[in-house]
Amino acid sequence: MSHRRWMLLLPLLALPVIGPAPCPSGGTHVAQQYLHAPSYVEPHTPGSGAPEEVAASDNVQSILGATPDLNRVSYVRTFLDHADAPTPRAILILVPGFLGGGGTFSPLAKQLVRKFNGNLEVWAVDRRPNLLEDRRGTAYAQQALASATTPDEVRDAIYAGTFFYLPEDDFFDTNENGEVDPPTELPDALGNPRSYVELAQDDVRFMAHWGVDTYVRDWKVLVDRAREIVGPDGLVLFGGHSMGTYWASVFAAYDFDPDPAVVDAGYSHIDGIVLLEGGGGRGPSATAPTLATYESRVADLEAPGGPPVFLGDFQGIAPPLLGPAAEIAGLAASQLPNESSIVQRTRIFSGGTLALIFGFATFDNRAILGAFIDDDLQPIGAFRGSFGFSDNGPNVFGSFAGSTFYSLRNAASNELRTWKEFDDPTLPSCPPHLVNENATSGTGCALLDNGPRPLPTATPVTWGREAEVSDLDDLIAIQTAPSNFVEWYFASGRPNLDGSYGIDSSALVAESVAATGSEGPLVLTQNSHVNVPVLCIGGSNGLAPLESSFAPYLASIATPAADQQIALLEGYAHLDVLTARHNGAVPVMTDWVNRLLVRKLLAP
């Protein structure tokens, strides 16, 4: 072994990476930066300068300016910020899940960076559609809040942001003053006073070309940059949460070289894969289209009036409204936590799943966020975390879309429903409470024992004693951060088409090579050769509760069993692996990364 490698290894053997060390100011300061970098130039995208470029619509220009460049990759860098911070030995790049923004990783990222004392950084990706969010209303409200000195000024600031995104009408008197207030108008990127610019499908037809190929080439830019920083003896790790585990497996399986005779596999550029509460990718579906059908569907997506290119509705909720509403809810929860919920008095709560969850009780500004995200109250598993409970009124046990949850009701006194924090010792448990108590007096429970862990090969079920581990304050902080919690324009058209091939588009590539000599639009050909270590972490109350949750992906790659590690966190719901205050995933990940660092430094 070289002298340089021994010098790098000695600090590791002394284990300084475990546990924070004081910085010159007397504390360990974990900082975050929201960064944009030039990325893969997709020719149809505004700013490419290519003949295929699709001109930005007036609405897109109103958000981004007259000459937008959307060929950028955005990410949240979490790092140790002090003069003596080391150059990181490892960089972990993470992709969020369904409807998630990079900010969802912030609680986990901060804990990891602190644990490694700056020897590790976390870069959490924001997918391209996050560049399209019109956040003027939130920014204006935050600016007004900074100078607010009275409760009325605080309310007015939040109402101004609310009316920008969700204006009043004859039915919704949000500020309860007995009149319909006008929408808030603010200067847009072109200097014109406008309220919220909610993009239509035809505003962003260039998103027909934002699929697997574009996304993984964006992230390859980050992987290459990370390698430059950590060097050949460091680690570049790639992972994701939930649907993000599909994206991680896709990156590893991708061939980046356009020459059919040359392979430049994604996995060859990374040192390990992290799958958080998701099983990674699967093989192609039986209905994966032929090359001609694929190209026809892309043309349809690009054409005005064609199929949706982003998700406009999910369970009766419009993500382009859910995202802004979440930001306003975060502001209200932080500034006016005990007052009647502002967002509940807007139109987004009048139908769909939100009406189902919130239609029978009136919440305060803090409780409405808890009720939306908590695993006992949210019917959709992908949106569940363990943040506490509300027990100051009756809770009715029911089911929706195969999930069980509590529907909250107002108490007889009609008081606001309030939130009991995750670490409150009086959180109700079962027993002595009953799960399915009566609707007039029962509160149900936040803590429930779902029984022992079943066999590893069993059908995934929840098991173990549920844990309350996530702090609502951490969630509130994410809502209005530069990289927020919700992706407003979640690309669905092209990713869904590409997703029909899973992690293997070999048949499509073979057809394209035979017809044109090129590998074609989607080159997922290397999955069976992936041979890097894989760490899988699931939650017993989440969507990946058993070893079998990860088995299909692990069986599809060449990584030996000795380098496939699975850890299951008892009581954790789907989001808890990201948001838990004292996250059980952190020691597992710390040990795994340290072992990989030692192995790499010991390699000949």
KOLSE-954641 format. One record per residue (C-alpha): x, y, z; residue in three letters. Coordinates in steps of 0.001 Angstrom, whole numbers, padded with zeros to 6 digits, always signed. Each point is the difference from the previous one (the first is absolute). Example, Ala and Ser with C-alpha at 12.3 -4.5 7.8 and 13.67 -1.06 7.14 Angstrom:
2
+012300-004500+007800ALA/+001370+003440-000660SER/
END
This chain:
604
+000000+000000+000000MET/+001271+003491-000833SER/+001200+002376+002716HIS/-002826+002398-000931ARG/-002652-002652+000539ARG/+001409-000918+003396TRP/-000097+003655+001005MET/-003642+000201-001052LEU/-000837-003213+001808LEU/+001519+000876+003374LEU/-002709+002525+000947PRO/-002668-002512-000944LEU/+001548-002628+002237LEU/-000163+002553+002813ALA/-003720+000390-000791LEU/-000228+003809-000050PRO/-002855-000129-002478VAL/-002370-001262+002673ILE/-001260+002740+002244GLY/+000199+003774-000480PRO/+003078+001970+000904ALA/-000088+003648+001050PRO/+000712+002640-002608CYS/+001897+003198+000905PRO/-003232+001727+001044SER/-000694-002762+002517GLY/-002615-001927-001964GLY/-000522-002099-003083THR/-001848+002056-002597HIS/-001723-001988-002703VAL/-000860+002278-002909ALA/-002015-000335-003179GLN/+000301+001601-003414GLN/-002531-000160-002815TYR/+002065-000244-003166LEU/-000611-000027-003753HIS/+002554-001262-002477ALA/+000114-000127-003805PRO/-001114-003443-000996SER/-000784-002262-002892TYR/-001257+002046-002948VAL/-003243-001652-001042GLU/-000612+001532-003464PRO/-003773+000563+000265HIS/+000289+001871+003305THR/-000078+003812+000191PRO/+003556+001305+000121GLY/+001543-002782-002078SER/+000589+002117-003110GLY/-000566-003101-002107ALA/-002255-000091-003093PRO/-002429-002241+001951GLU/-000416+002516+002831GLU/-003630+000585+001025VAL/-000598+003691+000662ALA/-000898+000864+003580ALA/-003645+000988+000357SER/-001028+003390+001342ASP/-000868-001622+003325ASN/+003389-001686+000296VAL/+001689+003303-000842GLN/-002036+001762+002666SER/+001546-002342+002574ILE/+003556-000290-001353LEU/+000559+003032-002212GLY/+000104+000579-003740ALA/+002925-002365-000692THR/-000298-002899+002433PRO/+002566-002784+000114ASP/-001495-003172+001414LEU/+002985-002206-000739ASN/+001132+000172+003608ARG/+000308-002448+002856VAL/-001012+001178+003474SER/+000933-001483+003339TYR/+000195+000695+003730VAL/+003539-000336+001281ARG/+000204-000844+003717THR/+003489+000409+001437PHE/+002042+001018+003040LEU/+000668+003721-000096ASP/+003065+001090+001893HIS/+003536+001036-000908ALA/+001520-003349+000951ASP/-002600-002188-001697ALA/+001714-002815-001899PRO/-000408-000745-003679THR/-002696-002677+000053PRO/+001060-003586-000472ARG/-003492-001010-001042ALA/-002877+001716-001824ILE/-003461-001550+000063LEU/-002305+001097-002846ILE/-003689-000645+000679LEU/-003087+000174-002236VAL/-003419+000702+001582PRO/-003091-002102-000474GLY/-003480+000567-001388PHE/-000953+003702+000128LEU/+003041+000666+002204GLY/+002505+002822-000142GLY/+003620-000152+001073GLY/-000885+001674+003285GLY/-001609-003220+001197THR/+003485-001348+000774PHE/+001033+002943+002206SER/-000493-001547+003474PRO/+001851-003187-000976LEU/+002704+001907-001873ALA/+000770+002270+002954LYS/+000311-002937+002382GLN/+002328-001869-002360LEU/+002279+002983-000586VAL/+000197+000664+003740ARG/+000725-003668+000687LYS/+002879-000023-002488PHE/+001410+003309+001258ASN/+000195+001344-003551GLY/+001614-003063-001555ASN/-003271-000626-001846LEU/-002298+002335-001934GLU/-003539-000656-001186VAL/-001233+001402-003318TRP/-003777-000280-000324ALA/-001284+000358-003540VAL/-002863+002168-001186ASP/-001303-001285-003332ARG/-000298+002487-002871ARG/-003700+000834+000481PRO/+000817+001738+003287ASN/+001484+002806-002113LEU/-003530+000817-001191LEU/-001543+000784+003397GLU/-001369+003530+000407ASP/+000978+000749+003591ARG/-000640+003744-000016ARG/-002862-000258+002502GLY/+002074-001859+002573THR/+002965+002330-000469ALA/-002213+003065+000438TYR/-001578-001407+003157ALA/+003415-000877+001449GLN/+001281+003497-000726GLN/-003042+001563+001667ALA/+000343-002309+003003LEU/+003595+001114+000496ALA/-001188+003520+000855SER/-003310-000909+001681ALA/-000210+001154+003630THR/-003634-000692+000923THR/-002281-003037-000297PRO/-002141+001854-002544ASP/+003051+000705-002170GLU/+000962-003669+000179VAL/-003499-001018-001080ARG/-000051+002546-002819ASP/+003335-001300-001326ALA/-001236-003590-000096ILE/-003356+001024-001483TYR/+001825+001876-002767ALA/+001901-003154-000911GLY/-003172-002064+000242THR/-001984+002311-002300PHE/+002815-000130-002534PHE/-000466-003762-000423TYR/-003526-000666+001275LEU/-002138+003145-000350PRO/-003313+000469+001733GLU/-003376-000242-001668ASP/-003632+000115+001134ASP/+000381-003387+001695PHE/+003452+000299+001600PHE/+000436+002906+002413ASP/+003514-001022+001036THR/+000749+002925+002306ASN/-003598+000017+001325GLU/-000547+003724-000451ASN/-003366-000336-001719GLY/+001115+001099-003464GLU/+001759-001394-003060VAL/+003527+001350-000004ASP/+001801+000439-003338PRO/+002748-002386-001087PRO/+003533+001052+000880THR/+001889+001199-003073GLU/+003784+000194-000071LEU/+002527+000879-002722PRO/+000937-003056-002033ASP/+003380-000664-001627ALA/-000954+002347-002854LEU/-001047+002784+002355GLY/-003745-000434-000478ASN/-002301-000100+003040PRO/-001671-003414+000070ARG/-001272-002483+002534SER/+001011-003670-000015TYR/+001094-001359-003372VAL/-001311-003551+000019GLU/+001441-001667-003065LEU/-002150-001932-002450ALA/+001116-003157-001761GLN/+000566+001871-003263ASP/+002297+002470+001772ASP/+002573-002737+000511VAL/-000203-002399-002942ARG/+003810-000137+000027PHE/-000456-002237+003064MET/-000853-002738-002507ALA/+003780-000372-000146HIS/+000603-000032+003767TRP/+000192-003703+000636GLY/+002588-002505+001156VAL/+002699+001039-002474ASP/-000187+003680+000911THR/-000193-000567+003738TYR/+002882-002459+000263VAL/+002219+002240-002139ARG/-000806+002872+002371ASP/+001077-002138+002928TRP/+003111-001225-001786LYS/+001168+003617+000161VAL/-000279-000153+003794LEU/+001657-003413+000192VAL/+002965+001251-002035ASP/+000268+003129+002143ARG/-000123-002082+003181ALA/+002777-002249-001301ARG/+002184+003035-000663GLU/-000438+001017+003638ILE/+000494-003323+001807VAL/+002630-001338-002370GLY/+000722-003610-000885PRO/+000342-001045+003649ASP/-003353+001509+001017GLY/-003551-001178-000417LEU/-002737+001211-002318VAL/-003256-001609+001094LEU/-003344+000208-001783PHE/-003407-000681+001499GLY/-003603+000983+000355GLY/-003122-000198+002091HIS/-003210-001765-001044SER/-000382+000530-003770MET/+003474+001505+000185GLY/+001330-003540+000485THR/-001246-000742-003517TYR/+001972+002986-001245TRP/+003105-001183+001863ALA/-000209-003434-001619SER/-000614+001627-003390VAL/+003127+002135+000343PHE/+002099-003054+000845ALA/-001379-001935-002997ALA/+000416+002760-002591TYR/+002531-000055-002858ASP/+001139+003574-000552PHE/+002107-000649-003110ASP/-001935+000389-003287PRO/+002211-002487-001866ASP/-001651-003455-000091PRO/+003472-001551+000209ALA/+001019+001950+003126VAL/-001463-000168+003515VAL/+000197+002793+002574ASP/-002154-001410+002782ALA/-001402+002170+002761GLY/+001036-002427+002721TYR/+003650+000302-001079SER/-000024+003626+001180HIS/-001330-000649+003501ILE/+001122-002028+003008ASP/-003330-001058+001426GLY/-003791+000242-000181ILE/-002363+000986+002830VAL/-003669-001015-000134LEU/-002163+001718+002640LEU/-003539-001340+000422GLU/-000267-001176-003580GLY/+000954-003184-001799GLY/+001796+001453-003017GLY/-000924-000746-003601GLY/-001607-003044-001582ARG/+000159-001564-003437GLY/-001993+001208-003028PRO/-003750-000386-000109SER/-001674-002348-002447ALA/-001448+003035-001787THR/+003276+001903-000476ALA/-000386+001629-003435PRO/+001955-000610-003168THR/+002300+002714-001353LEU/-002641+001309-002413ALA/-002632+000164+002725THR/+002451+001645+002378TYR/+000867+002718-002503GLU/-003683+000531-000805SER/-000831+000484+003676ARG/+002810+002511+000426VAL/-001354+001926-002995ALA/-003460-000030+001580ASP/+001407+001348+003271LEU/+001765+002812-001833GLU/-003043+001068-002038ALA/-002316+002789+001254PRO/-003083-001520+001540GLY/+001761-003326+000467GLY/+000040-002219+003082PRO/+001133+001533+003303PRO/+003727+000480+000423VAL/-000301+000724+003730PHE/-002291-001323+002700LEU/-003000+002318+000165GLY/-002092-002020+002426ASP/+000717-002547+002709PHE/-002899-001396+002036GLN/-001956+003184-000659GLY/+002943+002223+000975ILE/+001738+002245-002550ALA/+003761-000018+000779PRO/+000385+003524-001495PRO/-002343+001132+002800LEU/+001136-002458+002668LEU/+003567+001310-000201GLY/-000890+003666+000629PRO/-002551-000993+002652ALA/+002701-001974+001827ALA/+002256+003048+000006GLU/-002729+002254+001389ILE/-000900-002645+002567ALA/+003641-000106+001096GLY/+000110+003767+000474LEU/-003253-000010+001961ALA/+001105-002920+002178ALA/+003251+001735+000914SER/-001497+003445+000614GLN/-003581-000632+001203LEU/+000068-003596+001231PRO/-003040+000116+002263ASN/-002380+001974-002213GLU/-002632-001473-002310SER/+001620-001469-003109SER/+000266+002496-002835ILE/+000405-002498-002841VAL/-003019-001981+001180GLN/-002076+003047-000923ARG/+001104-000129-003655THR/-001378-001843-003013ARG/+002663-002717-000080ILE/-001613-001599+003057PHE/-003470-000127-001532SER/+000284-003319-001835GLY/+001912-003213-000624GLY/+002174-001666+002604THR/+000495+003221+001948LEU/-003745+000280+000582ALA/-000021-003635+001102LEU/+002732+000610+002562ILE/-000991+003449+001234PHE/-003699+000314-000678GLY/-001300-000804+003491PHE/+002163+002144+002272ALA/+001540+003454+000228THR/+003744+000028+000578PHE/+002525+002488+001247ASP/+002870+000937-002296ASN/+002342-002546+001529ARG/-002424-002902+000284ALA/-001037+000154-003642ILE/+003570-000728-001105LEU/+000274-002829+002494GLY/-003307-001486-001064ALA/+001019+000093-003661PHE/+003329-001781+000472ILE/-000411-002252+003037ASP/-000127-003756-000528ASP/-003100-000407+002179ASP/-002014+002608-001894LEU/+001265+000042-003609GLN/-001563-002749-002162PRO/+002725+000006-002696ILE/+003052-001999+001091GLY/+002472+002028-002057ALA/-000825+003139+002014PHE/+000246-001521+003481ARG/+002376+000806+002848GLY/-000265-000343+003794SER/-000353+003579+001252PHE/-002261-000355+003056GLY/-003788-000043+000311PHE/-003140+002030+000613SER/-002152-001302+002851ASP/-002020+003015+001142ASN/-003068-001355-001767GLY/-001523-003194-001377PRO/+001864-001915-002715ASN/-001891-002403-002243VAL/+001873-003015-001351PHE/-000548-000753-003696GLY/+001631-001053-003245SER/+000777+001473-003405PHE/+001804-001501-003000ALA/+001055-002993+002073GLY/+001394+002079+002889SER/-001421+000501+003461THR/+000045+003393+001691PHE/-001806+002215+002476TYR/-002421+002676-001139SER/-000130+002833+002519LEU/-003181+001583+001312ARG/-000620+003121+002045ASN/-000742-000490+003673ALA/-003427+001009+001326ALA/+001461+003351+001057SER/+000992+000550-003658ASN/+003524+001001+001057GLU/+002851+000007-002490LEU/+001798-003285-000478ARG/+003529+000411+001363THR/+003206-001982-000369TRP/+001826-002108+002585LYS/+003717-000207-000801GLU/+001905-003166-000859PHE/+001859-000069+003342ASP/-003015+000755+002213ASP/-000147-002721+002701PRO/-003805+000139-000015THR/-000433-001189-003594LEU/-002833-002556+000088PRO/+000984-003628-000466SER/-001903-003200-000690CYS/-000514-001444+002579PRO/-001420+001506+002167PRO/-001840+001734-002840HIS/-001689-001986-002745LEU/+000902+000390-003661VAL/-003597+000237-001197ASN/-001733+002013+002686GLU/-003435+001547-000334ASN/-000470+003262-001830ALA/-001341+002006+002922THR/+002774-000418+002548SER/+002827-002203-001309GLY/+003400+001504-000750THR/+001686-003100-001423GLY/+003778-000222+000303CYS/+003303+001275-001302ALA/+001948-002985+001360LEU/-001071-003439-001159LEU/+001733-003360+000130ASP/-000436-001703-003371ASN/+001592-003241+001157GLY/+003320-001747-000684PRO/+001952+000168-003217ARG/-001288-002633-002462PRO/+002254-002230-002045LEU/+002295+001897-002407PRO/-001792-001509-003005THR/-003504+000863+001197ALA/-002319+002343-001851THR/+000921+003504+001227PRO/-002041+000974+003022VAL/+000520+002487+002792THR/+001472-001409+003192TRP/+001560+001050+003301GLY/-000876+002729+002460ARG/-000702+003255-001796GLU/+002419+002780+000913ALA/-000557+003741+000134GLU/+003342+001368-001172VAL/-000452+003052-002270SER/-000205+003610+001158ASP/-002624+002168-001689LEU/+002308+003014+000307ASP/+002469-001669-002382ASP/-002795-000509-002534LEU/-001165+003598+000386ILE/+003530+001258-000668ALA/+000125-001916-003293ILE/-003268+001415-001343GLN/+001409+003399-000907THR/+003685-000819-000443ALA/+001566+000754-003412PRO/-000402-003691-000781SER/-003485-000682+001273ASN/-001936-003142+000913PHE/-002264-000377-003053VAL/+000873-000105-003710GLU/-002798+002132-001485TRP/+000400-001183-003606TYR/+000871-003648+000429PHE/+000997-001296-003436ALA/-002189-003002-000786SER/-000376-000345-003770GLY/+003505-000914-001174ARG/+001116-001645+003285PRO/-003091-002228-000059ASN/+000770-001018-003576LEU/+003624-000724+000875ASP/-001070-001752+003173GLY/-001791-002683-002001SER/+003471-001425-000736TYR/+000919-000095+003685GLY/+003769-000328+000253ILE/+000521-001886-003263ASP/-000671+001531-003423SER/+002271-002467-001815SER/-002746-001030-002417ALA/-000642+003621-000948LEU/+003739+000628-000451VAL/+000416-003093-002186ALA/-002896+001102-002194GLU/+001447+003503-000315SER/+003510-001235-000880VAL/-001418-002311-002657ALA/-002136+002755-001520ALA/+002249+003053+000309THR/+003428-001060+001239GLY/-000465+002086+003174SER/-000932-001217+003473GLU/-003099+002162+000014GLY/-001742+002138+002601PRO/+000298-002238+003077LEU/+003104-002081+000739VAL/-000674-002079+003113LEU/+002207-002966-000808THR/+002385-000436+002928GLN/-002150-001041+002943ASN/+001131-003628+000044SER/+003619+001206+000229HIS/-000493+002330+002994VAL/+002506-001229+002590ASN/+000340+002780+002591VAL/-001044-000361+003671PRO/-003660+000685+000716VAL/-001495+001163+003304LEU/-003769-000407+000414CYS/-001903+001591+002895ILE/-003710-000545+000572GLY/-002531+000783+002716GLY/-002260-002563+001628SER/-002922+002425-000319ASN/+000961+001206-003470GLY/-000036-001174-003610LEU/+003106-002197+000256ALA/-000585-001872+003274PRO/+001716-003309-000796LEU/+003120-001407-001635GLU/-002236-001182-002823SER/-000727+003658-000835SER/+003516+000229-001465PHE/+000447-003575-001236ALA/-000998+000420-003683PRO/+002490+002805-000623TYR/+002808-001628+001948LEU/-000521-003220-001954ALA/+000229+001876-003306SER/+003517+001414+000489ILE/+003492-001478+000257ALA/+000816+001358+003463THR/+000956-002992+002175PRO/-002159-000822+003000ALA/+002788+001070+002364ALA/-000349+003552-001361ASP/-003789+000108+000253GLN/-001085+001361+003387GLN/-003593+000408+001192ILE/-001008+001820+003197ALA/-003626+000263+001155LEU/-000882+002730+002513LEU/-002763-001098+002334GLU/-002913+002396+000294GLY/+001137+002356-002791TYR/-002513+001205-002588ALA/+000890+000876-003587HIS/+001312+003536+000566LEU/+001626-000681+003367ASP/+003227-001270-001595VAL/+000423+003613-001192LEU/-001584+002018+002802THR/+000595-001866+003298ALA/+001612+002283+002563ARG/+002452-002649+001297HIS/-000049-002028-003177ASN/+000684-003713+000310GLY/+001206+000021-003610ALA/+002987+002200+000920VAL/+002087-002556+001944PRO/-000735-002630-002662VAL/+001136+002320-002785MET/+002987+001214+002013THR/+001287-003517+000548ASP/-000547-000921-003661TRP/+001797+003075-001347VAL/+002911-000423+002401ASN/+000466-003622-001055ARG/-000013+001002-003669LEU/+002579+002729+000667LEU/+002317-002391+001813VAL/-000416-002615-002744ARG/+000839+002512-002720LYS/+003052+001309+001803LEU/+001265-003528+000597LEU/-000473-001014-003617ALA/+003234-000542-001940PRO/
END
